[in-house]
């Protein structure tokens, strides 16, 4: 199947460790299982999920220190094509602990190394060099400390001349910086809480979310905007209208990586030329399939295929 080139970008990767304990409680030593480790971070997870589905990507990753060296080897062992930028400090780690008694999962995420202006400029130049004309660049995950809030807008400017589409999944101040418009990204994704924060009021109904996403398209924030509504599925709006994709009813074992898997599915569908609503459906299927797997494991292709075949899409 033909596919446009995909470059994923992870500025603030993390070595993900996941484990379990009988009970998570304060002021005592918790005896945990042997940890499972995975190379993590938004863009890396997008590349991992796309590979599961038979797609191709190149992962652009900022790595540093002994943890960075370990992650580089893990990426190679996983068969992921990747390009390295040297990070200004040690690559961070994150920890997910599941309380077996309650079934609750606790996630501890570190900030990552501090970036300077030179690091930012280097990354923008190297990403533009790695991107391919007519391809897609996926900027996903948190920014390291020191990276400016308008980083995505700066990156879009560097990609303009080679006609590479930028897909952005960010949050907080960085999201606010791009939601004001004038950037014309290929896609901007956020969750319901983030959308309501930007809107300044609740978005209780699907129609409310669709109108808000459409308003962002109209001001030029992106050609298409996706808002994830959790168990109520996902909504996408572009210049042609809005669609809703149902979230599959599955047993939720772990939600870790579900958002990244969704983005992977939409990106892969878009790169393969699927209609926008079917790309949305593929993203929803990959997110639901990831929720069916433990710890930091991502989706299984057999589950994705089954859920995608049963997708429910509605034009709003």
Secondary structure, DSSP 8 states (H G I E B T S, - for coil): -----EEEEESS-EEEEEEEES---TTS-------EEEEESHHHHHHHHHHHTT---EEEEEE-HHHHHHHHHHHHHTT-EEEEEE-SS--EEEEEEEETTT--EEEEE-------HHHHHHHHHHHHHH--TT-EEEEES---TT--TTHHHHHHHHHGGGT-EEEEE--HHHHHHHHTS---BSEEEEEHHHHHHHHTS---SHHHHHHHHHHHHHTTSBSEEEEE-GGG-EEEEETTEEEEE-------S--TTHHHHHHHHHHHHHHTT--HHHHHHHHHHHHHHHHTS-TT----HHHHHHHHHT--EEE-
